[in-house]
């Protein structure tokens, strides 16, 4: 993750927006040498959120003794994976 002084971010906003678009990586903003905020573009955030949701569901299935337990069904998981893959391409 790239670290940027918040003053540099403010004065070069458009440049860092382009950097976020190109890399799809978050930027760590620092203030007085300490980490302050992390920013990323909305598309990359949504993609990461879906991947984290998927990981959480997979971990839930792993914890359950069976797929039919209170977690997510195999069909629901398959549909969710397909949705994430479509958005990643």
SEGU-262676 format. One record per residue: residue number from 1; residue in one letter; x, y, z of N, C-alpha, C, O in turn. Coordinates in steps of 0.1 Angstrom, whole numbers, plus 5000, padded with zeros to 4 digits. Each point is the difference from the previous one (the first is absolute). Layout:
<sites>
<site NUM, 'A', <X, Y, Z>, <X, Y, Z>, <X, Y, Z>, <X, Y, Z>>
...
</sites>
This chain:
<sites>
<site 1, 'X', <5008, 4988, 5000>, <4992, 5012, 5000>, <5009, 5012, 5000>, <5010, 5001, 5007>>
<site 2, 'X', <4987, 5009, 4985>, <5007, 5012, 4998>, <4996, 5010, 5011>, <4988, 5002, 5003>>
<site 3, 'X', <5022, 5004, 5004>, <4997, 5010, 5010>, <5003, 5014, 4994>, <5010, 5002, 4993>>
<site 4, 'X', <4981, 5007, 5010>, <5000, 5014, 4995>, <4997, 5010, 5011>, <4991, 4997, 5008>>
<site 5, 'X', <5016, 5014, 4992>, <4997, 5010, 5010>, <4987, 5006, 4996>, <4997, 5002, 4988>>
<site 6, 'X', <4995, 5001, 5022>, <4986, 5005, 4997>, <5001, 5014, 4992>, <4991, 5003, 4992>>
<site 7, 'X', <5020, 5005, 5011>, <5002, 5012, 4992>, <5002, 4998, 4985>, <4994, 5007, 4992>>
<site 8, 'X', <5014, 4982, 5005>, <5002, 4997, 4986>, <4987, 4995, 4994>, <4998, 5002, 4988>>
<site 9, 'X', <4995, 4990, 5019>, <4987, 4995, 4995>, <4991, 5011, 4996>, <4994, 5000, 4990>>
<site 10, 'X', <5004, 5010, 5019>, <4991, 5011, 4998>, <5004, 5008, 4988>, <4992, 5004, 4992>>
<site 11, 'X', <5021, 4998, 5007>, <5005, 5009, 4989>, <5001, 4993, 4986>, <5001, 5006, 4990>>
<site 12, 'X', <4998, 4980, 5010>, <5001, 4993, 4988>, <4989, 4989, 4999>, <5002, 4989, 4995>>
<site 13, 'X', <4986, 5015, 5009>, <4989, 4991, 5001>, <4998, 4992, 4987>, <4999, 4988, 5001>>
<site 14, 'X', <5000, 5019, 4988>, <4997, 4993, 4987>, <5011, 4990, 4997>, <4996, 4989, 4994>>
<site 15, 'X', <5016, 5014, 5008>, <5011, 4990, 4998>, <4998, 4987, 5008>, <5002, 4989, 4995>>
<site 16, 'X', <4995, 5013, 5018>, <4998, 4988, 5008>, <4987, 4992, 4997>, <5000, 4988, 5002>>
<site 17, 'X', <4990, 5019, 4993>, <4988, 4993, 4996>, <5004, 4991, 4988>, <4995, 4989, 4999>>
<site 18, 'X', <5013, 5017, 4992>, <5004, 4991, 4988>, <5009, 4989, 5005>, <4998, 4989, 4995>>
<site 19, 'X', <5010, 5013, 5015>, <5008, 4989, 5005>, <4992, 4989, 5006>, <5002, 4988, 4998>>
<site 20, 'X', <4988, 5016, 5010>, <4990, 4990, 5005>, <4993, 4992, 4989>, <4998, 4988, 5001>>
<site 21, 'X', <4998, 5019, 4989>, <4993, 4994, 4989>, <5009, 4990, 4993>, <4996, 4989, 4996>>
<site 22, 'X', <5017, 5015, 5001>, <5009, 4991, 4993>, <5004, 4988, 5009>, <5000, 4989, 4994>>
<site 23, 'X', <5003, 5013, 5018>, <5005, 4989, 5009>, <4989, 4992, 5007>, <5002, 4989, 5004>>
<site 24, 'X', <4986, 5017, 4997>, <4990, 4994, 5009>, <5004, 4997, 5014>, <4994, 4992, 5007>>
<site 25, 'X', <5016, 5015, 4997>, <5006, 4999, 5014>, <4997, 5012, 5008>, <4998, 5011, 4995>>
<site 26, 'X', <5000, 4987, 5018>, <4998, 5011, 5009>, <5012, 5008, 5002>, <5011, 4996, 4998>>
<site 27, 'X', <4987, 5017, 5006>, <5011, 5009, 5003>, <4999, 5003, 5015>, <4989, 5003, 5005>>
<site 28, 'X', <5022, 4996, 5002>, <5001, 5004, 5014>, <5004, 5015, 5001>, <5011, 5003, 4996>>
<site 29, 'X', <4980, 5005, 5010>, <5003, 5014, 5003>, <5006, 5001, 5013>, <4995, 4995, 5010>>
<site 30, 'X', <5016, 5013, 4991>, <5007, 5002, 5013>, <4998, 5015, 5004>, <5000, 5009, 4991>>
<site 31, 'X', <5000, 4993, 5021>, <4999, 5014, 5006>, <5011, 5001, 5011>, <4999, 4992, 5009>>
<site 32, 'X', <5010, 5017, 4989>, <5011, 5002, 5009>, <5008, 4987, 5002>, <5004, 4997, 5011>>
<site 33, 'X', <4997, 4995, 4978>, <5008, 4988, 5001>, <4993, 4987, 5005>, <5006, 4990, 5000>>
<site 34, 'X', <4982, 5012, 5004>, <4992, 4988, 5005>, <4989, 4997, 4991>, <4994, 5009, 4994>>
<site 35, 'X', <5003, 4978, 5004>, <4988, 4996, 4992>, <4987, 5007, 5005>, <4998, 5000, 5012>>
<site 36, 'X', <4994, 5005, 4978>, <4988, 5007, 5004>, <4988, 4994, 4994>, <4990, 4997, 5007>>
<site 37, 'X', <5010, 5002, 4980>, <4989, 4994, 4992>, <5005, 4991, 4989>, <5011, 5001, 4996>>
<site 38, 'X', <4980, 4991, 4999>, <5002, 4992, 4989>, <4989, 5003, 4990>, <4988, 5000, 5003>>
<site 39, 'X', <5016, 5003, 4984>, <4990, 5003, 4990>, <5002, 4990, 4988>, <5011, 4996, 4997>>
<site 40, 'X', <4977, 5001, 4997>, <5001, 4992, 4987>, <4988, 5004, 4992>, <4990, 5006, 5005>>
<site 41, 'X', <5010, 4990, 4982>, <4989, 5004, 4992>, <4988, 4990, 5003>, <5002, 4989, 5005>>
<site 42, 'X', <4986, 5016, 4992>, <4988, 4993, 5004>, <4999, 4986, 4993>, <4995, 4991, 5007>>
<site 43, 'X', <5009, 5008, 4981>, <4999, 4987, 4993>, <5009, 4989, 5007>, <4996, 4989, 5002>>
<site 44, 'X', <5016, 5015, 5001>, <5009, 4991, 5007>, <4995, 4997, 5014>, <5001, 4988, 5005>>
<site 45, 'X', <4993, 5021, 5002>, <4994, 4998, 5013>, <4989, 4990, 4999>, <5000, 4990, 5008>>
<site 46, 'X', <4991, 5011, 4982>, <4989, 4991, 4999>, <5005, 4986, 4997>, <4995, 4990, 5005>>
<site 47, 'X', <5015, 5009, 4986>, <5006, 4987, 4997>, <5006, 4993, 5012>, <4998, 4988, 5002>>
<site 48, 'X', <5010, 5020, 5006>, <5006, 4994, 5012>, <4989, 4996, 5010>, <5002, 4990, 5007>>
<site 49, 'X', <4988, 5018, 4994>, <4989, 4997, 5010>, <4994, 4987, 4996>, <4997, 4992, 5009>>
<site 50, 'X', <5000, 5006, 4978>, <4994, 4988, 4996>, <5009, 4988, 5002>, <4995, 4989, 5004>>
<site 51, 'X', <5018, 5013, 4994>, <5009, 4989, 5003>, <5001, 4997, 5015>, <5001, 4988, 5003>>
<site 52, 'X', <4999, 5022, 5005>, <5000, 4998, 5014>, <4987, 4993, 5005>, <5000, 4991, 5009>>
<site 53, 'X', <4988, 5013, 4985>, <4988, 4993, 5003>, <5000, 4986, 4996>, <4996, 4991, 5008>>
<site 54, 'X', <5010, 5006, 4981>, <5001, 4986, 4995>, <5009, 4992, 5009>, <4997, 4989, 5004>>
<site 55, 'X', <5014, 5017, 5000>, <5009, 4993, 5010>, <4993, 4997, 5013>, <5002, 4989, 5005>>
<site 56, 'X', <4991, 5021, 5000>, <4992, 4997, 5012>, <4990, 4989, 4999>, <4999, 4992, 5009>>
<site 57, 'X', <4995, 5007, 4979>, <4990, 4989, 4998>, <5007, 4987, 4999>, <4995, 4990, 5005>>
<site 58, 'X', <5017, 5010, 4988>, <5007, 4987, 4999>, <5005, 4996, 5014>, <5000, 4988, 5003>>
<site 59, 'X', <5005, 5021, 5005>, <5004, 4996, 5014>, <4988, 4995, 5008>, <5002, 4991, 5008>>
<site 60, 'X', <4987, 5015, 4990>, <4988, 4996, 5007>, <4996, 4985, 4996>, <4997, 4992, 5009>>
<site 61, 'X', <5004, 5005, 4978>, <4998, 4986, 4996>, <5010, 4991, 5006>, <4996, 4989, 5004>>
<site 62, 'X', <5016, 5015, 4996>, <5011, 4992, 5006>, <4997, 4997, 5015>, <5003, 4989, 5005>>
<site 63, 'X', <4992, 5020, 5002>, <4997, 4999, 5014>, <4988, 4990, 5002>, <5000, 4993, 5010>>
<site 64, 'X', <4990, 5007, 4981>, <4989, 4992, 5002>, <5003, 4985, 4997>, <5009, 4997, 4992>>
<site 65, 'X', <4984, 4994, 5014>, <5002, 4986, 4998>, <4995, 4996, 4986>, <5005, 4991, 4994>>
<site 66, 'X', <4985, 5016, 5001>, <4994, 4997, 4987>, <4996, 5012, 4993>, <4998, 5011, 5006>>
<site 67, 'X', <5001, 4988, 4980>, <4996, 5012, 4993>, <4986, 5005, 5002>, <4997, 5011, 4998>>
<site 68, 'X', <4995, 4980, 5007>, <4986, 5003, 5002>, <4998, 5006, 5014>, <4988, 5005, 5003>>
<site 69, 'X', <5022, 4996, 5005>, <4999, 5007, 5013>, <4997, 5014, 4998>, <4998, 5005, 4989>>
<site 70, 'X', <5001, 5003, 5021>, <4994, 5014, 5000>, <5008, 5009, 4991>, <4996, 5012, 4998>>
<site 71, 'X', <5015, 4984, 4995>, <5008, 5008, 4991>, <4993, 5002, 4987>, <4987, 5001, 4999>>
<site 72, 'X', <5020, 5000, 4990>, <4995, 5003, 4987>, <4999, 4987, 4992>, <5008, 4990, 5003>>
<site 73, 'X', <4982, 5009, 4989>, <4999, 4987, 4992>, <5011, 5000, 4989>, <5005, 5010, 4996>>
<site 74, 'X', <4998, 4978, 4999>, <5009, 4999, 4989>, <4996, 5007, 4988>, <5008, 5006, 4993>>
<site 75, 'X', <4979, 4994, 5003>, <4994, 5007, 4989>, <5002, 5015, 5002>, <5004, 5007, 4990>>
<site 76, 'X', <4993, 4998, 5021>, <5002, 5015, 5003>, <5015, 5004, 4999>, <5003, 5010, 4994>>
<site 77, 'X', <5006, 4981, 5010>, <5014, 5003, 4999>, <5004, 5000, 4986>, <5008, 5009, 4996>>
<site 78, 'X', <4987, 4982, 4996>, <5004, 4999, 4986>, <4995, 5012, 4993>, <5008, 5006, 4991>>
<site 79, 'X', <4980, 4999, 5011>, <4995, 5012, 4994>, <5008, 5012, 5004>, <5003, 5009, 4992>>
<site 80, 'X', <5001, 4992, 5020>, <5008, 5011, 5005>, <5014, 5000, 4994>, <5005, 5011, 4996>>
<site 81, 'X', <5001, 4978, 5002>, <5013, 4999, 4994>, <4999, 5004, 4985>, <5009, 5008, 4996>>
<site 82, 'X', <4981, 4988, 4997>, <4998, 5004, 4986>, <4998, 5015, 4999>, <5006, 5006, 4991>>
<site 83, 'X', <4987, 5000, 5018>, <4998, 5014, 5000>, <5013, 5008, 5002>, <5003, 5010, 4993>>
<site 84, 'X', <5005, 4985, 5017>, <5014, 5006, 5002>, <5009, 4999, 4988>, <5007, 5009, 4996>>
<site 85, 'X', <4993, 4979, 4998>, <5008, 4998, 4988>, <4996, 5009, 4989>, <5009, 5005, 4993>>
<site 86, 'X', <4978, 4997, 5004>, <4995, 5008, 4989>, <5005, 5014, 5002>, <5004, 5007, 4991>>
<site 87, 'X', <4995, 4998, 5022>, <5004, 5014, 5003>, <5015, 5002, 4999>, <5005, 5011, 4998>>
<site 88, 'X', <5003, 4978, 5004>, <5015, 5001, 5000>, <5005, 5001, 4986>, <5012, 5005, 4998>>
<site 89, 'X', <4980, 4991, 4992>, <5005, 5000, 4986>, <4996, 5013, 4993>, <5003, 5002, 4988>>
</sites>
